[in-house]
Amino acid sequence: MPRAWVINFGNELLIGRIVNTNGAWLAEQLTLLGFDVRRIIVAPDDEEAVEVLREALSKADVIVCTGGLGPTYDDRTAEFLAKAVGRRLVENGEALEMVRRKYEERGLPLTPERRKMALLPEGSKPIPNPVGTAPGIMLEVDGRLAACLPGVPAEMKEMFERYVKPVLRERAPNVCIYEASIVVEGVPESTLAPVIKEVARSCPPPCYVKSHPKGHEVRAPVLDIRVMGSARNCEEAEAKVREGARRLREEAVRHGGRVLEERVYRLGD
C-alpha cells in the first residue's frame, strides 16, 4: 500500500490552544482511499519544519499538510516546502489571480501581505480556495505528492474534497475496506490480549486488530474490539473481517464475556 503522512503546522497546536482535529479527519480520509497512514505530525512554524518535510518526502508517497498559508509573518509553509525540495519561492500568476479576485470582490487592495499568499515553490500548482482566501499548494517531487491546505477546518475539508481527493484517487490502490466492532463486557482486556495478538497475526494483511477499553479493567470491564481489513475484492475484505470477528467473539464468550453489540460494515458507506 502507498504510504501517507499528515503534517499539521502551527504553534497554536503545540501549545494546546487549538485541538488538532485536522489530523484525525485527514487520516481517516486517506485510510478510506486506501493509503497506509504512517505519521500524523504536529510541527512548529519555524525552520524545524523543513527537516520534517524532507523526512516525509523521503519516506511517504503522499504528504498532506495543513496550516501556515495565510498572510501573517508566521505563515511560512510555502517557504519551508520550497527549502525542503531545493526550489525557489516564486510568485505564481494563477495563485496571484485567485488572491486578487478574492480581495477585489470586497473592494480591498492587493497589499504585500496579501500578495505573499501567491508565493509558491517553483513548479507548484495552486489549489483553489472556495471558502477562504489563501490558495493551497500541490507539488510533485520524484513521484511523491505534497498537498498543503489551510489550517481552518472548513477551508481544508472543502479543498481536500474538491481538488485533492480526485488526484489522490488516481494514486490510491483500488481497495474495499471493512470493519467489525464487537463490544464485550465481563472479560478484562489483559485476558483477551493473547487472543487479540493471535488474531492480528493470522489475519491476512492489510489487517488491523485493536481493543479499546471502555470500563474498569477489573471491576467492570467493557471492551470495544475492532477488526479492520481491506482487499481489492469487497467479498474478500468482508470475509477477512468476519473471520477475525468470529474468533474474537468465541474467545470472549469462552472466557466469560457477554457480547453486547456486534457490527460489520463497509467503511465509507
N, C-alpha and C positions, 0 to 999 in steps of 0.2 A: 504493500500500500504506500502511496506517496505520503511523505511526512509534511506536517504543517506546524508552524509556530505562530503564536499570538503574542504580540508585544504591545503593551499599553503604556504610553508615555505620560508622565505627569507627576510632579512633586506633590500635587494635591492628593494623589492616590497613595503615595508613600507615607504621608503623614496622617492618613486616615480621615481626611476631611471629606473625601468622596469614596463611596463603596464602588469597587471595580465590577460593575455588572456587565460591562462590555466584554470582558474576558470570558465569562461564562457563556454569554449569548453567542459569541463568535465560535467558541469551542464546540458548542452544540451544532451550529450550522455547518461547520467544517466536517464534523463527525458524520452528520447526516448525508453529506455529499460523498463520503467515502474516504476522507483523509484520516491519517493517523496523527492525531494531535499530540505532539511530544512535549511542548512547553507552553505555559502561559506566564509571561514575564511582565512585571511592572518595572519600568526603567525611569531614571530621573531625566530632567530637562537639562542635561549637561553633556560634556564630551564622553562620558562613560557610555552614553547611548550608541556611539559609533562602534565600539567594540561589541556591544550586544547585537547590533545589526550585522556586523561582519561574521560573528559566530553563527547567527541564524542563517545567513546566506551561504554558509559553508556546510550546513547540516540539514536544512529543510528545503523541500521543493516549493513550498508556498509559505510566504510570510504575510500576515495581515497585521497592520499596525493601527493604533488609534491615538489621537491627541497630537498637539503641537503643530497644527497647521494654520493657526489664526494670525492676527496682525500684531500681537504683542511681542516684547523683547524675548520672552522665554519660549515662544513658539518656534522651535528650531528643527523639527523633524526632517524637513526637506534638506536642510543643511547637513544634518547628521547622515542621512541616506546618501547624499552626494559624496561625502567624505568616505563612507563605508565602501562605496563601489569605485572610488577614484575618478569621479567625473566632476565637471564644473557645475556650479549652480547658476542657471541661466533663466532669463525672463522668457516664459513660454507664452507665445502670442495667443494661443487658444485659451489658456488659463486666464490671461490678462483680460480677454474679451468677456469671459464669464464673470469675472470680478467687476469689470467696468459696468456691465449691464445691471448687475445687482444694485450698485450704488446709484447709477443714473436713474433707475426707476424711482428712487427716493429723493432725487434732486441733490445728491451728495457728490462732492468732488473726489477724484482719484488721488488720495494722499499717498505719500511714500509708504506709510504703514499698511494701507490697503493694497497698494501695488506689490508689496512684499509677498502677498499670498499667491502671486503668479510666478514666484521664483521656484523652479523645479530642477531636479538633477537632469543634466543633459540626456536626451533620449527618452524622457518620460512622456506618458500620456496623461493629461488631466482627467480626473473623474468629475463629472458634473455634480453639483450640489443643489438639488431642487428644494431643500429645506432651509439651508443657511447660505453663507457667502463663500467660505473657503473651499476651493476645489480639492479633490483628493489627488493622489498620485498613484499611477500604475507604471511599474518599471520591470522589465525582464532583463536578467543578467545571467548569461551562461545557462540558459534554460530554466532558471529559477525565477519565480514571480514574486514581486513585492507589491502589496497594495496598502496604501496609507490612507486612512479615513479620519475625519474629525472625531474628537472625543465626546461630543454631545450625542447621547444615545439616539435621539430621533433622527439626526442627520446621518449618523453612522449606519443605522439599520436601513434607512431608505436607500442610501447609496450602495450598500452591500447587496441588497435585494435586486436593485435595478441594474447595476453596472458591473459589480464584481462577481456575483454568483454565476451569471451566464458564462463568464470567462473561465471560472473555476470548473464548471460542469464539463468543459471540453478537456480538462486535465485530470479530472477525477475518475477513478475506476467505476465502472457501471455495476454497483453493488446494491443489494437489498439488505436492510438491517432490521432484525427482530430483537425484541427484549421480553424477558419474562420477569415478573415481580411476584415473589412469594413472601407473604407476611406470616410469620410463625411466632407463637407465644409459648412460653413454658420451657424453653431449652436455651441454655446460655450460649453465647457466641463462641466461647472457648471450647465447648463440647462439639460444635459443628465445624470448627476451624479445620480439622484434618479432612473432613468430607469436602468442604469448600475448596480446599487446596487440591484434592484429588480430581474433583470435577473440573476445576480450572485447567489442570494438566492434561486431562483427557479430552476436553472439548476441542474439536478441530479449529485451529486458528483461521481467521481472526476471531477471537472469543474473549469475553471479559466477564469474570465472575467476582462479585463483591457483596459483602454483608454490611448492612447499616444498622447498628443497634439503636433501638427506639426507647427501650425501657431500661431497668436496672439489671445489670449482668447476673446478679444472684437472686435478689428478692422478687423481681417481676420482669424476667427477660422477654423482650419482643424484638424480633429481627425482621428487617426488610431485606431479602436476598435478591440480587439482580443477576440475571444472565443475559448478556448482550452478544449477539453473533451476527456476522454478515457473510454473504456469499453472492456470487453473480446470479444465482438462481434463487428466487424467493422461497420455493419449496424446501430447498436445501438449508437456507438460513433458518427457516421456521423449525424444521426438523432438528437441527443442531440445538437450538434454544430449548425446544420442548423436551428433548432427551436430558439435557442438563437439569432442567427444572424438575423433571420426574425423579431423578436420582436424589436431588436435594430434598424434595418433598418426602420421599420414602424414608430417608435417613432421619429427617426431623421428627417424623411420626415415630419411628423406631426408638428414638431417644426420649420419647415422652412429650414431644411438642404437639401443638394443635395448630393447624393451618387456618388462619383467619381469612385470608384472601389470596387468590392466585389469578394472575392475568398474563396473557401472552398477546403481544400486539406488534404491529409493524411500525417502526419509528418513522415519523414524517407524515403519517396519515392523519 
